[in-house]
Structure formats: structure tokens, C-alpha cells
């Protein structure tokens, strides 16, 4: 059996597509895990699941780890596919540690060979792709969002099982849940992303980036320094190995030097355009088109030209 889990429903659909491919090839059962009873469990079946285990749980990592562990104990899955979201990256290694097995993160492809999973994943800041083979089960893998395409089949039928699992008491207490005020378009889903780096002189200059993104119909992204160090933008805008890996049709890097961690997060972009006043910036080795110059002159001119 293969388990597939992500608290992000779109990412869950994507990993179900890859899970379905393996399940069909090796005659395995594919089960999705849903942590919230939102009434959408049927959609997991139309996107590839044979069964859906519905758990009445909140999005707390320790509760999810306990619930998935109880399912593992009961059904003994061979493979556990987990969406590479922030929550998924916390849950996966904790489950692996609990069972004393391996956990391969940010896998870009995987297949079964002699009943064991062989995965390909970026290592050393994304500069190399390592091929690794699991030695013990359950085999636990995290998959970045938008790595695989979704496969919808409205004719599929399956079983929804509402579990009565009783996890241990949580080790933490949620005092308050507050919705983030974020851009309408999720950075992982955007076809066009305009990202800002330390080349901007002050926070107010982000309006230049936002204006260009708006006329292009894209989303605003940023480098690690802008989100984590300067805190000019929330972390959901952060693009890079430690932030969000993205796969847009067009990625525009403005004032971004191009450190290895950032390049690893954008390498799957179809077209990369870089704007930087340093001709030796590493970003120019990773981009398709580069413009050496002052972003304060280039970006407004570009925005104005596109508006026409």
C-alpha cells in the first residue's frame, strides 16, 4: 500500500498522480490521508486514490504525526508520500525517526526497483542530483509542490473511511489562529513571478516589483534576505531552497545576486530573466536573458512598455 498526504489539497492531488503511476505499475493500493473533514474527500478519489482515510484533526504537526503513525501501525504501508510544504517537511522526518527508517526530502522523481523505492533529489544546494535507494520500509518521501501534474478521472470510484483514531494529547497548545494577509495568487501556482532581492534600497521600493507583477498578471516573490532578514515581505513570498520551489513559465529576478539556495528554488522555471547592476552576479549564469543595469531605471521603463 502507498499512503499520500499533504494538508495542501492541490499538492495532495499532484502526489496522488505520481502515486497512481507507481500503484498501477506494481499493483499496489493507493490511499490518501485527509486531516480535516471538509466534505471534499471524494475529490481525492477522482485524482487517483483508491481509499481516503479521513481524520478529524487540526493542522498541528504532533497530532498529524500521531494519526499517521496509527494508520501505519494498522495498515503497514510500503511507501509514504508527503507534500513538501512547511508542515510536510516537519511531519515526514518525525515519522521517519519514530520508525527508524530513511526520509528522502525534495524528491524530483522516484520509481520502484526490486520492491524498494529509488529516488532522485537535489543535493548540495541544488548543484547535483543524487540517486538514492531505500533499504527499509516504510519508505518516506517528500515531494515539492508543482513537481508533478494532476490527473483527474471523474469516473473513478473508491472508499472513504472516517477513522476514529485517538492520538496522544498534543505537546503544544494552539492559542489563536489568524489568517495571513497574502497575495491572491499562491507563489507555487503562479505562471509568472517577479522577485525582489537585496538590490532594492528600501522597503517602499517593493512597489516597483508589485507594479511590474501586476501588469504581467503574476505574483510577487523575493529572496531569502528580503523575507527572513529584512522581513519586508511575508515568508509565503520567499523563493528558494528553504522557501518555496517554483516552476513558473516566466521568472524575473530583480536585484537578486543568485546564491545557490535561490537558484535551486527556481531551476525548473521555463524562462528566467535577471536584472542586476553587477555583471559578475551568479544569477547571470542561471538565467536565459540577463540585463546589466540599474533596476530603478529598467523596471519602471519595462512596466511602462508593457502597459502600452
Secondary structure, 3 states (H helix, E strand, C coil): CEEEECCCHHHHHHHHHHHHHHHHHHCCCEEEEECCCCCCHHHHHHCCCCEEEECCCCCCHHHHHHHHHHHHHHHCCCEEEEECCHHHHHHHHHHHHHHCCCEECCEEEEEEECCEEEEEEEECCCCEEEEEECCCCCEEEEECCCCCCCCCCCCCCCEEEECCCCCCCCCCCCCCCCCCCCCCCCHHHCCEEEEECCCCCCHHHHHHHHHHHHHHCCEEEECHHHHHHCCCCCHHHEECCCCECCCCCEEEEECCCCCHHHHHHHCCCCEEEEEECCCCCCHHHHCCEEEECCHHHHHHHHHHHHHC
